[in-house]
Amino acid sequence: MLKKSLSMLDVHQYSKDALKYFYKQLFEIYTDDEEVLKAIFLFFRMIIREDEDVKKIIEGMDKIDGIRAQKSKLKIEKIAETWLKKAYFEHLYHNYSIIRGYFTNFTKEIIQPKSKEGKEKLKRTSVYYFERYNDKYKKKLKRCRSNERVLELQKKYPKLNIVDAFAFGLIIEKFATTNEDLEWFENIVQILIKRRE
């Protein structure tokens, strides 16, 4: 499956019981090397506790790889990402157009800025994130529609809209155009078309 571009800063805040289990499992793997065991456990615990020094290191790593922690995303960015994923479903399923004005109206209703300056700032920010994510998803759709392996799968199931279904899987980051993911996707298709006995 597709490895999401999530930061280590998005690690779930595990409970003490879960950390004890983690340590116990690590202990079984690194029985002969206590130093490695301690280092791994300490680093993981520091990530969970959001230690400032470790956070800076991870932010540097994220910058190198061009990713950003979900926790650090602005509310408007999260709204744009989610809204556009839903809009792309409607586009692929019902052939609806994806219109920027609909999104800016939506954000205005959700956030409801009071001042004229606030409205202008919200509009600029909404347009920026709309364009950013829309461009990203358009590129995924275009790549999918020209991918030979996806097109081969479409030929295999001519009555189904394989290309757009797989493209949506790319957009919502559940699949990548790898051989393994295409196999998993085809397995799902086979389950869907199998008649109930």
Contact map, one row per residue, 1 for C-alpha under 8 A:
11100000000000000000000000000000000000000000000000000000000000000000000000000000000000000000000000000000000000000000000000000000000000000000000000000000000000000000000000000111000110000000000000000
11110000000000000000000000000000000000000000000000000000000000000000000000000000000000000000000000000000000000000000000000000000000000000000000000000000000000000000000000001111000010000000000000000
11111000000000000000000000000000000000000000000000000000000000000000000000000000000000000000000000000000000000000000000000000000000000000000000000000000000000000000000000000000000000000000000000000
01111100000000000000000000000000000000000000000000000000000000000000000000000000000000000000000000000000000000000000000000000000000000000000000000000000000000000000000000001000000000000000000000000
00111110000000000000000000000000000000000000000000000000000000000011000000000000000000000000000000000000000000000000000000000000000000000000000000000000000000000000000000000000000000000000000000000
00011111010000000000000000000000000000000000000000000000000000000011110000000000000000000000000000000000000000000000000000000000000000000000000000000000000000000000000000000000000000000000000000000
00001111111000000000000000000000000000000000000000000000010001000011110000000000000000000000000000000000000000000000000000000000000000000000000000000000000000000000000000000000000000000000000000000
00000111111000000000000000000000000000000000001000000000010000000000100000000000000000000000000000000000000000000000000000000000000000000000000000000000000000000000000000000000000000000000000000000
00000011111000000000000000000000000000000000001101000010010000000000101000000000000000000000000000000000000000000000000000000000000000000000000000000000000000000000000000000000000000000000000000000
00000111111100000000000000000000000000000000000000000000000000000000111000000000000000000000000000000000000000000000000000000000000000000000000000000000000000000000000000000000000000000000000000000
00000011111110000000000000000000000000000000001100000000000000000000000000000000000000000000000000000000000000000000000000000000000000000000000000000000000000000000000000000000000000000000000000000
00000000011111000000000000000000000000000000000100000000000000000000000000000000000000000000000000000000000000000000000000000000000000000000000000000000000000000000000000000000000000000000000000000
00000000001111100000000000000000000000000000000110000000000000000000000000000000000000000000000000000000000000000000000000000000000000000000000000000000000000000000000000000000000000000000000000000
00000000000111110110000000000000000000000000000100000000000000000000000000000000000000000000000000000000000000000000000000000000000000000000000000000000000000000000000000000000000000000000000000000
00000000000011111110000000000000000000000000000000000000000000000000000000000000000000000000000000000000000000000000000000000000000000000000000000000000000000000000000000000000000000000000000000000
00000000000001111111000000000000000000000000000000000000000000000000000000000000000000000000000000000000000000000000000000000000000000000000000000000000000000000000000000000000000000000000000000000
00000000000000111111100000000000000000000000000000000000000000000000000000000000000000000000000000000000000000000000000000000000000000000000000000000000000000000000000000000000000000000000000000000
00000000000001111111110000000000000000000000000000000000000000000000000000000000000000000000000000000000000000000000000000000000000000000000000000000000000000000000000000000000000000000000000000000
00000000000001111111111000000000000000000000000000000000000000000000000000000000000000000000000000000000000000000000000000000000000000000000000000000000000000000000000000000000000000000000000000000
00000000000000011111111100000000000000000000000000000000000000000000000000000000000000000000000000000000000000000000000000000000000000000000000000000000000000000000000000000000000000000000000000000
00000000000000001111111110000000000000000000000000000000000000000000000000000000000000000000000000000000000000000000000000000000000000000000000000000000000000000000000000000000000000000000000000000
00000000000000000111111111000000000000000000000000000000000000000000000000000000000000000000000000000000000000000000000000000000000000000000000000000000000000000000000000000000000000000000000000000
00000000000000000011111111100000000000001000000000000000000000000000000000000000000000000000000000000000000000000000000000000000000000000000000000000000000000000000000000000000000000000000000000000
00000000000000000001111111110000000000000000000000000000000000000000000000000000000000000000000000000000000000000000000000000000000000000000000000000000000000000000000000000000000000000000000000000
00000000000000000000111111111000000000000000000000000000000000000000000000000000000000000000000000000000000000000000000000000000000000000000000000000000000000000000000000000000000000000000000000000
00000000000000000000011111111100000010000000000000000000000000000000000000000000000000000000000000000000000000000000000000000000000000000000000000000000000000000000000000000000000000000000000000000
00000000000000000000001111111110010010000000000000000000000000000000000000000000000000000000000000000000000000000000000000000000000000000000000000000000000000000000000000000000000000000000000000000
00000000000000000000000111111110000000000000000000000000000000000000000000000000000000000000000000000000000000000000000000000000000000000000000000000000000000000000000000000000000000000000000000000
00000000000000000000000011111110000000000000000000000000000000000000000000000000000000000000000000000000000000000000000000000000000000000000000000000000000000000000000000000000000000000000000000000
00000000000000000000000001111111110110000000000000000000000000000000000000000000000000000000000000000000000000000000000000000000000000000000000000000000000000000000000000000000000000000000000000000
00000000000000000000000000111111110000000000000000000000000000000000000000000000000000000000000000000000000000000000000000000000000000000000000000000000000000000000000000000000000000000000000000000
00000000000000000000000000000111110000000000000000000000000000000000000000000000000000000000000000000000000000000000000000000000000000000000000000000000000000000000000000000000000000000000000000000
00000000000000000000000000000111111110000000000000000000000000000000000000000000000000000000000000000000000000000000000000000000000000000000000000000000000000000000000000000000000000000000000000000
00000000000000000000000000100111111111000000000000000000000000000000000000000000000000000000000000000000000000000000000000000000000000000000000000000000000000000000000000000000000000000000000000000
00000000000000000000000000000000111111100000000000000000000000000000000000000000000000000000000000000000000000000000000000000000000000000000000000000000000000000000000000000000000000000000000000000
00000000000000000000000000000100111111110000000000000000000000000000000000000000000000000000000000000000000000000000000000000000000000000000000000000000000000000000000000000000000000000000000000000
00000000000000000000000001100100111111111000000000000000000000000000000000000000000000000000000000000000000000000000000000000000000000000000000000000000000000000000000000000000000000000000000000000
00000000000000000000000000000000011111111100000000000000000000000000000000000000000000000000000000000000000000000000000000000000000000000000000000000000000000000000000000000000000000000000000000000
00000000000000000000000000000000001111111110000000000000000000000000000000000000000000000000000000000000000000000000000000000000000000000000000000000000000000000000000000000000000000000000000000000
00000000000000000000000000000000000111111111000000000000000000000000000000000000000000000000000000000000000000000000000000000000000000000000000000000000000000000000000000000000000000000000000000000
00000000000000000000001000000000000011111111100000000000000000000000000000000000000000000000000000000000000000000000000000000000000000000000000000000000000000000000000000000000000000000000000000000
00000000000000000000000000000000000001111111110000000000000000000000000000000000000000000000000000000000000000000000000000000000000000000000000000000000000000000000000000000000000000000000000000000
00000000000000000000000000000000000000111111111000000100000000000000000000000000000000000000000000000000000000000000000000000000000000000000000000000000000000000000000000000000000000000000000000000
00000000000000000000000000000000000000011111111100000000000000000000000000000000000000000000000000000000000000000000000000000000000000000000000000000000000000000000000000000000000000000000000000000
00000000000000000000000000000000000000001111111110000000000000000000000000000000000000000000000000000000000000000000000000000000000000000000000000000000000000000000000000000000000000000000000000000
00000000000000000000000000000000000000000111111111100100000000000000000000000000000000000000000000000000000000000000000000000000000000000000000000000000000000000000000000000000000000000000000000000
00000001101000000000000000000000000000000011111111100110000000000000000000000000000000000000000000000000000000000000000000000000000000000000000000000000000000000000000000000000000000000000000000000
00000000101111000000000000000000000000000001111111100000000000000000000000000000000000000000000000000000000000000000000000000000000000000000000000000000000000000000000000000000000000000000000000000
00000000000010000000000000000000000000000000111111100000000000000000000000000000000000000000000000000000000000000000000000000000000000000000000000000000000000000000000000000000000000000000000000000
00000000100000000000000000000000000000000000011111110110000000000000000000000000000000000000000000000000000000000000000000000000000000000000000000000000000000000000000000000000000000000000000000000
00000000000000000000000000000000000000000000011111111110000000000000000000000000000000000000000000000000000000000000000000000000000000000000000000000000000000000000000000000000000000000000000000000
00000000000000000000000000000000000000000000000001111111000000000000000000000000000000000000000000000000000000000000000000000000000000000000000000000000000000000000000000000000000000000000000000000
00000000000000000000000000000000000000000000000000111111100000000000000000000000000000000000000000000000000000000000000000000000000000000000000000000000000000000000000000000000000000000000000000000
00000000000000000000000000000000000000000010011001111111110000000000000000000000000000000000000000000000000000000000000000000000000000000000000000000000000000000000000000000000000000000000000000000
00000000100000000000000000000000000000000000001001111111111000000000000000000000000000000000000000000000000000000000000000000000000000000000000000000000000000000000000000000000000000000000000000000
00000000000000000000000000000000000000000000000000011111111100000000000000000000000000000000000000000000000000000000000000000000000000000000000000000000000000000000000000000000000000000000000000000
00000000000000000000000000000000000000000000000000001111111110000000000000000000000000000000000000000000000000000000000000000000000000000000000000000000000000000000000000000000000000000000000000000
00000011100000000000000000000000000000000000000000000111111111000000000000000000000000000000000000000000000000000000000000000000000000000000000000000000000000000000000000000000000000000000000000000
00000000000000000000000000000000000000000000000000000011111111100001000000000000000000000000000000000000000000000000000000000000000000000000000000000000000000000000000000000000000000000000000000000
00000000000000000000000000000000000000000000000000000001111111110000000000000000000000000000000000000000000000000000000000000000000000000000000000000000000000000000000000000000000000000000000000000
00000000000000000000000000000000000000000000000000000000111111111000000000000000000000000000000000000000000000000000000000000000000000000000000000000000000000000000000000000000000000000000000000000
00000010000000000000000000000000000000000000000000000000011111111111100000000000000000000000000000000000000000000000000000000000000000000000000000000000000000000000000000000000000000000000000000000
00000000000000000000000000000000000000000000000000000000001111111111000000000000000000000000000000000000000000000000000000000000000000000000000000000000000000000000000000000000000000000000000000000
00000000000000000000000000000000000000000000000000000000000111111110000000000000000000000000000000000000000000000000000000000000000000000000000000000000000000000000000000000000000000000000000000000
00000000000000000000000000000000000000000000000000000000000011111110000000000000000000000000000000000000000000000000000000000000000000000000000000000000000000000000000000000000000000000000000000000
00000000000000000000000000000000000000000000000000000000000001111111000000000000000000000000000000000000000000000000000000000000000000000000000000000000000000000000000000000000000000000000000000000
00001110000000000000000000000000000000000000000000000000000001111111100000000000000000000000000000000000000000000000000000000000000000000000000000000000000000000000000000000000000000000000000000000
00001110000000000000000000000000000000000000000000000000001001100111110110000000000000000000000000000000000000000000000000000000000000000000000000000000000000000000000000000000000000000000000000000
00000111110000000000000000000000000000000000000000000000000001000011111110000000000000000000000000000000000000000000000000000000000000000000000000000000000000000000000000000000000000000000000000000
00000110010000000000000000000000000000000000000000000000000000000001111110000000000000000000000000000000000000000000000000000000000000000000000000000000000000000000000000000000000000000000000000000
00000000110000000000000000000000000000000000000000000000000000000000111110000000000000000000000000000000000000000000000000000000000000000000000000000000000000000000000000000000000000000000000000000
00000000000000000000000000000000000000000000000000000000000000000001111111000000000000000000000000000000000000000000000000000000000000000000000000000000000000000000000000000000000000000000000000000
00000000000000000000000000000000000000000000000000000000000000000001111111101100000000000000000000000000000000000000000000000000000000000000000000000000000000000000000000000000000000000000000000000
00000000000000000000000000000000000000000000000000000000000000000000000111111100000000000000000000000000000000000000000000000000000000000000000000000000000000000000000000000000000000000000000000000
00000000000000000000000000000000000000000000000000000000000000000000000011111110000000000000000000000000000000000000000000000000000000000000000000000000000000000000000000000000000000000000000000000
00000000000000000000000000000000000000000000000000000000000000000000000001111111000000000000000000000000001000000000000000001100100000000000000000000000000000000000000000000000000000000000000000000
00000000000000000000000000000000000000000000000000000000000000000000000011111111100000000000000000000000000000000000000000000100100000000000000000000000000000000000000000000000000000000000000000000
00000000000000000000000000000000000000000000000000000000000000000000000011111111110000000000000000000000000000000000000000000000000000000000000000000000000000000000000000000000000000000000000000000
00000000000000000000000000000000000000000000000000000000000000000000000000111111111000000000000000000000001000000000000000000000000000000000000000000000000000000000000000000000000000000000000000000
00000000000000000000000000000000000000000000000000000000000000000000000000011111111100000000000000000010000000000000000000000100110010000000000000000000000000000000000000000000000000000000000000000
00000000000000000000000000000000000000000000000000000000000000000000000000001111111110000000000000000000000000000000000000000000110010000000000000000000000000000000000000000000000000000000000000000
00000000000000000000000000000000000000000000000000000000000000000000000000000111111111000000000000000000000000000000000000000000000000000000000000000000000000000000000000000000000000000000000000000
00000000000000000000000000000000000000000000000000000000000000000000000000000011111111100000000000000010000000000000000000000000000000000000000000000000000000000000000000000000000000000000000000000
00000000000000000000000000000000000000000000000000000000000000000000000000000001111111110000000000000000000000000000000000000000010011000000000000000000000000000000000000000000000000000000000000000
00000000000000000000000000000000000000000000000000000000000000000000000000000000111111111000000000000000000000000000000000000000000000000000000000000000000000000000000000110000000000000000000000000
00000000000000000000000000000000000000000000000000000000000000000000000000000000011111111100000000000000000000000000000000000000000000000000000000000000000000000000000000000000000000000000000000000
00000000000000000000000000000000000000000000000000000000000000000000000000000000001111111110000001000000000000000000000000000000000000000000000000000000000000000000000000000000000000000000000000000
00000000000000000000000000000000000000000000000000000000000000000000000000000000000111111111000001000000000000000000000000000000000000000000000000000000000000000000000100000000000000000000000000000
00000000000000000000000000000000000000000000000000000000000000000000000000000000000011111111110000000000000000000000000000000000000000000000000000000000000000000000000100000000000000000000000000000
00000000000000000000000000000000000000000000000000000000000000000000000000000000000001111111111100000000000000000000000000000000000000000000000000000000000000000000000000000000000000000000000000000
00000000000000000000000000000000000000000000000000000000000000000000000000000000000000111111111111000000000000000000000000000000000000000000000000000000000000000000000000000000000000000000000000000
00000000000000000000000000000000000000000000000000000000000000000000000000000000000000011111111100000000000000000000000000000000000000000000000000000000000000000001100100000000000000000000000000000
00000000000000000000000000000000000000000000000000000000000000000000000000000000000000001111111100000000000000000000000000000000000000000000000000000000000000000000000000000000000000000000000000000
00000000000000000000000000000000000000000000000000000000000000000000000000000000000000001111111100000000000000000000000000000000000000000000000000000000000000000000000000000000000000000000000000000
00000000000000000000000000000000000000000000000000000000000000000000000000000000000000000111111110000000000000000000000000000000000000000000000000000000000000000000000000000000000000000000000000000
00000000000000000000000000000000000000000000000000000000000000000000000000000000000000000111111111000000000000000000000000000000000000000000000000000000000000000000000000000000000000000000000000000
00000000000000000000000000000000000000000000000000000000000000000000000000000000000000000010001111100000000000000000000000000000000000000000000000000000000000000000000000000000000000000000000000000
00000000000000000000000000000000000000000000000000000000000000000000000000000000000000110010000111110000000000000000000000000000000000000000000000000000000000000000000000000000000000000000000000000
00000000000000000000000000000000000000000000000000000000000000000000000000000000000000000000000011111110000000000000000000000000000000000000000000000000000000000000000000000000000000000000000000000
00000000000000000000000000000000000000000000000000000000000000000000000000000000000000000000000001111111000000000000000000000010010000000000000000000000000000000000000000000000000000000000000000000
00000000000000000000000000000000000000000000000000000000000000000000000000000000000000000000000000111111100000000000000000000000000000000000000000000000000000000000000000000000000000000000000000000
00000000000000000000000000000000000000000000000000000000000000000000000000000000000000000000000000111111110000000000000000000000000000000000000000000000000000000000000000000000000000000000000000000
00000000000000000000000000000000000000000000000000000000000000000000000000000001001000000000000000111111111000000000000000000100010000000000000000000000000000000000000000000000000000000000000000000
00000000000000000000000000000000000000000000000000000000000000000000000000000000000000000000000000011111111100000000000000100110000000000000000000000000000000000000000000000000000000000000000000000
00000000000000000000000000000000000000000000000000000000000000000000000000000000000000000000000000001111111110000000000000000000000000000000000000000000000000000000000000000000000000000000000000000
00000000000000000000000000000000000000000000000000000000000000000000000000000000000000000000000000000111111111000000000000000000000000000000000000000000000000000000000000000000000000000000000000000
00000000000000000000000000000000000000000000000000000000000000000000000000010010000000000000000000000011111111110000000001000100000000000000000000000000000000000000000000000000000000000000000000000
00000000000000000000000000000000000000000000000000000000000000000000000000000000000000000000000000000001111111111000001001100000000000000000000000000000000000000000000000000000000000000000000000000
00000000000000000000000000000000000000000000000000000000000000000000000000000000000000000000000000000000111111110000000000000000000000000000000000000000000000000000000000000000000000000000000000000
00000000000000000000000000000000000000000000000000000000000000000000000000000000000000000000000000000000011111110000000000000000000000000000000000000000000000000000000000000000000000000000000000000
00000000000000000000000000000000000000000000000000000000000000000000000000000000000000000000000000000000001111111000000000000000000000000000000000000000000000000000000000000000000000000000000000000
00000000000000000000000000000000000000000000000000000000000000000000000000000000000000000000000000000000001111111100000000000000000000000000000000000000000000000000000000000000000000000000000000000
00000000000000000000000000000000000000000000000000000000000000000000000000000000000000000000000000000000000100111111011001000000000000000000000000000000000000000000000000000000000000000000000000000
00000000000000000000000000000000000000000000000000000000000000000000000000000000000000000000000000000000000000011111011000000000000000000000000000000000000000000000000000000000000000000000000000000
00000000000000000000000000000000000000000000000000000000000000000000000000000000000000000000000000000000000000001111111000000000000000000000000000000000000000000000000000000000000000000000000000000
00000000000000000000000000000000000000000000000000000000000000000000000000000000000000000000000000000000000000001111111100000000000000000000000000000000000000000000000000000000000000000000000000000
00000000000000000000000000000000000000000000000000000000000000000000000000000000000000000000000000000000000000000011111110000000000000000000000000000000000000000000000000000000000000000000000000000
00000000000000000000000000000000000000000000000000000000000000000000000000000000000000000000000000000000000000001111111111000000000000000000000000000000000000000000000000000000000000000000000000000
00000000000000000000000000000000000000000000000000000000000000000000000000000000000000000000000000000000000100001111111111100000000000000000000000000000000000000000000000000000000000000000000000000
00000000000000000000000000000000000000000000000000000000000000000000000000000000000000000000000000000000000000000001111111110000000000000000000000000000000000000000000000000000000000000000000000000
00000000000000000000000000000000000000000000000000000000000000000000000000000000000000000000000000000000000000000000111111111000000000000000000000000000000000000000000000000000000000000000000000000
00000000000000000000000000000000000000000000000000000000000000000000000000000000000000000000000000000000001100001000011111111100000000000000000000000000000000000000000000000000000000000000000000000
00000000000000000000000000000000000000000000000000000000000000000000000000000000000000000000000000000001000100000000001111111110000000000000000000000000000000000000000000000000000000000000000000000
00000000000000000000000000000000000000000000000000000000000000000000000000000000000000000000000000000000000000000000000111111111000000000000000000000000000000000000000000000000000000000000000000000
00000000000000000000000000000000000000000000000000000000000000000000000000010000000000000000000000000000000000000000000011111111100000000000000000000000000000000000000000000000000000000000000000000
00000000000000000000000000000000000000000000000000000000000000000000000000011001000000000000000000000011001000000000000001111111110000000000000000000000000000000000000000000000000000000000000000000
00000000000000000000000000000000000000000000000000000000000000000000000000000000000000000000000000010001000000000000000000111111111000000000000000000000000000000000000000000000000000000000000000000
00000000000000000000000000000000000000000000000000000000000000000000000000000000000000000000000000000000000000000000000000011111111100000000000000000000000000000000000000000000000000000000000000000
00000000000000000000000000000000000000000000000000000000000000000000000000011001100000000000000000000000000000000000000000001111111110000000000000000000000000000000000000000000000000000000000000000
00000000000000000000000000000000000000000000000000000000000000000000000000000001100100000000000000010010000000000000000000000111111111000000000000000000000000000000000000000000000000000000000000000
00000000000000000000000000000000000000000000000000000000000000000000000000000000000000000000000000000000000000000000000000000011111111100000000000000000000000000000000000000000000000000000000000000
00000000000000000000000000000000000000000000000000000000000000000000000000000000000000000000000000000000000000000000000000000001111111110000000000000000000000000000000000000000000000000000000000000
00000000000000000000000000000000000000000000000000000000000000000000000000000001100100000000000000000000000000000000000000000000111111111000000000000000000000000000000000000000000000000000000000000
00000000000000000000000000000000000000000000000000000000000000000000000000000000000100000000000000000000000000000000000000000000011111111100000000000000000000000000000000000000000000000000000000000
00000000000000000000000000000000000000000000000000000000000000000000000000000000000000000000000000000000000000000000000000000000001111111110000000000000000000000000000000000000000000000000000000000
00000000000000000000000000000000000000000000000000000000000000000000000000000000000000000000000000000000000000000000000000000000000111111111000000000000000000000000000000000000000000000000000000000
00000000000000000000000000000000000000000000000000000000000000000000000000000000000000000000000000000000000000000000000000000000000011111111100000000000000000000000000000100000000000000000000000000
00000000000000000000000000000000000000000000000000000000000000000000000000000000000000000000000000000000000000000000000000000000000001111111110000000000000000000000000000000000000000000000000000000
00000000000000000000000000000000000000000000000000000000000000000000000000000000000000000000000000000000000000000000000000000000000000111111111000000000000000000000000000000000000000000000000000000
00000000000000000000000000000000000000000000000000000000000000000000000000000000000000000000000000000000000000000000000000000000000000011111111100000000000000000000001001100000000000000000000000000
00000000000000000000000000000000000000000000000000000000000000000000000000000000000000000000000000000000000000000000000000000000000000001111111110000000000000000001001101100000000000000000000000000
00000000000000000000000000000000000000000000000000000000000000000000000000000000000000000000000000000000000000000000000000000000000000000111111111000000000000000000000000000000000000000000000000000
00000000000000000000000000000000000000000000000000000000000000000000000000000000000000000000000000000000000000000000000000000000000000000011111111100000000000000000000000000000000000000000000000000
00000000000000000000000000000000000000000000000000000000000000000000000000000000000000000000000000000000000000000000000000000000000000000001111111100100000000000010011000000000100000000000000000000
00000000000000000000000000000000000000000000000000000000000000000000000000000000000000000000000000000000000000000000000000000000000000000000111111100110000000000011001000000000000000000000000000000
00000000000000000000000000000000000000000000000000000000000000000000000000000000000000000000000000000000000000000000000000000000000000000000011111110110000000000000000000000000000000000000000000000
00000000000000000000000000000000000000000000000000000000000000000000000000000000000000000000000000000000000000000000000000000000000000000000001111111110000000000000000000000000000000000000000000000
00000000000000000000000000000000000000000000000000000000000000000000000000000000000000000000000000000000000000000000000000000000000000000000000001111111000000000000000000000000000000000000000000000
00000000000000000000000000000000000000000000000000000000000000000000000000000000000000000000000000000000000000000000000000000000000000000000000000111111100000000000000000000000000001000000000000000
00000000000000000000000000000000000000000000000000000000000000000000000000000000000000000000000000000000000000000000000000000000000000000000000111111111110000000110010000000000100001000000000000000
00000000000000000000000000000000000000000000000000000000000000000000000000000000000000000000000000000000000000000000000000000000000000000000000011111111111000000010000000000000000000000000000000000
00000000000000000000000000000000000000000000000000000000000000000000000000000000000000000000000000000000000000000000000000000000000000000000000000011111111100000000000000000000000000000000000000000
00000000000000000000000000000000000000000000000000000000000000000000000000000000000000000000000000000000000000000000000000000000000000000000000000001111111110000100000000000000000000000100000000000
00000000000000000000000000000000000000000000000000000000000000000000000000000000000000000000000000000000000000000000000000000000000000000000000000000111111111011110000000000000000000000000000000000
00000000000000000000000000000000000000000000000000000000000000000000000000000000000000000000000000000000000000000000000000000000000000000000000000000011111111000000000000000000000000000000000000000
00000000000000000000000000000000000000000000000000000000000000000000000000000000000000000000000000000000000000000000000000000000000000000000000000000001111111000000000000000000000000000000000000000
00000000000000000000000000000000000000000000000000000000000000000000000000000000000000000000000000000000000000000000000000000000000000000000000000000000111111110100000000000000000000000000000000000
00000000000000000000000000000000000000000000000000000000000000000000000000000000000000000000000000000000000000000000000000000000000000000000000000000000011111111000000000000000000000000000000000000
00000000000000000000000000000000000000000000000000000000000000000000000000000000000000000000000000000000000000000000000000000000000000000000000000000000000011111000000000000000000000000000000000000
00000000000000000000000000000000000000000000000000000000000000000000000000000000000000000000000000000000000000000000000000000000000000000000000000000000010011111100000000000000000000000000000000000
00000000000000000000000000000000000000000000000000000000000000000000000000000000000000000000000000000000000000000000000000000000000000000000000000000000010001111111100000000000000000000000000000000
00000000000000000000000000000000000000000000000000000000000000000000000000000000000000000000000000000000000000000000000000000000000000000000000000000100110010011111110000000000000000000000000000000
00000000000000000000000000000000000000000000000000000000000000000000000000000000000000000000000000000000000000000000000000000000000000000000000110000110010000001111111000000000000000000000000000000
00000000000000000000000000000000000000000000000000000000000000000000000000000000000000000001000000000000000000000000000000000000000000000000100010000000000000001111111100000000000000000000000000000
00000000000000000000000000000000000000000000000000000000000000000000000000000000000000000001000000000000000000000000000000000000000000000000000000000000000000001111111110000000000000000000000000000
00000000000000000000000000000000000000000000000000000000000000000000000000000000000000000000000000000000000000000000000000000000000000000000000100000100000000000111111111000010000000001000000000000
00000000000000000000000000000000000000000000000000000000000000000000000000000000000000000000000000000000000000000000000000000000000000000001100110000000000000000011111111100000000000000000000000000
00000000000000000000000000000000000000000000000000000000000000000000000000000000000000011001000000000000000000000000000000000000000000000000100000000000000000000001111111110000000000000000000000000
00000000000000000000000000000000000000000000000000000000000000000000000000000000000000000000000000000000000000000000000000000000000000000000000000000000000000000000111111111111000000000000000000000
00000000000000000000000000000000000000000000000000000000000000000000000000000000000000000000000000000000000000000000000000000000000000000001100000000000000000000000011111111111100000000000000000000
00000000000000000000000000000000000000000000000000000000000000000000000000000000000010000000000000000000000000000000000000000000000000001001100000000000000000000000001111111100000000000000000000000
00000000000000000000000000000000000000000000000000000000000000000000000000000000000010000000000000000000000000000000000000000000000000000000000000000000000000000000000111111100000000000000000000000
01010000000000000000000000000000000000000000000000000000000000000000000000000000000000000000000000000000000000000000000000000000000000000000000000000000000000000000000011111111000000000000000000000
11000000000000000000000000000000000000000000000000000000000000000000000000000000000000000000000000000000000000000000000000000000000000000000000000000000000000000000000011111111000000000000000000000
11000000000000000000000000000000000000000000000000000000000000000000000000000000000000000000000000000000000000000000000000000000000000000000000000000000000000000000010011001111100011000000000000000
11000000000000000000000000000000000000000000000000000000000000000000000000000000000000000000000000000000000000000000000000000000000000000000000000000000000000000000000011001111110011000000000000000
00000000000000000000000000000000000000000000000000000000000000000000000000000000000000000000000000000000000000000000000000000000000000000000000100000100000000000000000001000011111011000000000000000
00000000000000000000000000000000000000000000000000000000000000000000000000000000000000000000000000000000000000000000000000000000000000000000000000000000000000000000000000000001111111000000000000000
00000000000000000000000000000000000000000000000000000000000000000000000000000000000000000000000000000000000000000000000000000000000000000000000000000000000000000000000000000000111111100000000000000
10000000000000000000000000000000000000000000000000000000000000000000000000000000000000000000000000000000000000000000000000000000000000000000000000000000000000000000000000000000011111110000000000000
11000000000000000000000000000000000000000000000000000000000000000000000000000000000000000000000000000000000000000000000000000000000000000000000000000000000000000000000000000011111111111000000000000
00000000000000000000000000000000000000000000000000000000000000000000000000000000000000000000000000000000000000000000000000000000000000000000000000001100000000000000000000000011111111111100000000000
00000000000000000000000000000000000000000000000000000000000000000000000000000000000000000000000000000000000000000000000000000000000000000000000000000000000000000000000000000000001111111110000000000
00000000000000000000000000000000000000000000000000000000000000000000000000000000000000000000000000000000000000000000000000000000000000000000000000000000000000000000000000000000000111111111000000000
00000000000000000000000000000000000000000000000000000000000000000000000000000000000000000000000000000000000000000000000000000000000000000000000000000000000000000000010000000000000011111111100000000
00000000000000000000000000000000000000000000000000000000000000000000000000000000000000000000000000000000000000000000000000000000000000000000000000000000100000000000000000000000000001111111110000000
00000000000000000000000000000000000000000000000000000000000000000000000000000000000000000000000000000000000000000000000000000000000000000000000000000000000000000000000000000000000000111111111000000
00000000000000000000000000000000000000000000000000000000000000000000000000000000000000000000000000000000000000000000000000000000000000000000000000000000000000000000000000000000000000011111111100000
00000000000000000000000000000000000000000000000000000000000000000000000000000000000000000000000000000000000000000000000000000000000000000000000000000000000000000000000000000000000000001111111110000
00000000000000000000000000000000000000000000000000000000000000000000000000000000000000000000000000000000000000000000000000000000000000000000000000000000000000000000000000000000000000000111111111000
00000000000000000000000000000000000000000000000000000000000000000000000000000000000000000000000000000000000000000000000000000000000000000000000000000000000000000000000000000000000000000011111111000
00000000000000000000000000000000000000000000000000000000000000000000000000000000000000000000000000000000000000000000000000000000000000000000000000000000000000000000000000000000000000000001111111000
00000000000000000000000000000000000000000000000000000000000000000000000000000000000000000000000000000000000000000000000000000000000000000000000000000000000000000000000000000000000000000000111111100
00000000000000000000000000000000000000000000000000000000000000000000000000000000000000000000000000000000000000000000000000000000000000000000000000000000000000000000000000000000000000000000011111110
00000000000000000000000000000000000000000000000000000000000000000000000000000000000000000000000000000000000000000000000000000000000000000000000000000000000000000000000000000000000000000000000011111
00000000000000000000000000000000000000000000000000000000000000000000000000000000000000000000000000000000000000000000000000000000000000000000000000000000000000000000000000000000000000000000000001111
00000000000000000000000000000000000000000000000000000000000000000000000000000000000000000000000000000000000000000000000000000000000000000000000000000000000000000000000000000000000000000000000000111
